[in-house]
Amino acid sequence: MTQHIARTEKQLGAILRRARKQASLTQSDLGNLRQGTVSRLEAGAPAIQLRTLMEALAALNLELVVRTRSKADATDIESLF
């Protein structure tokens, strides 16, 4: 999977949903997470626990990378989705 930038919960949710579908997994297939939890995560629902995000990333064989924010504006990022 290529690198994607997420600056909002909705953008992160879209990235996770895309990765799950590319892996031919259902929401229920993601490790120990309930389907409803995965649905909220993919929808970009606020207040998802960090542990939940990390479990979803692990189930999708993804990792979180933190870096200095690029200078692109929000419209540039939105065009990626």
Number of C-alpha atoms within 10 A of each C-alpha: 8 3 7 11 14 16 11 11 17 16 20 19 21 17 17 22 21 14 17 21 12 11 11 10 14 12 19 14 15 18 13 11 16 12 14 11 17 23 15 14 24 21 17 18 13 11 9 14 9 9 9 15 19 14 16 23 18 14 16 20 12 14 10 9 7 6 6 5 8 7 7 8 8 10 8 10 14 12 7 10 10
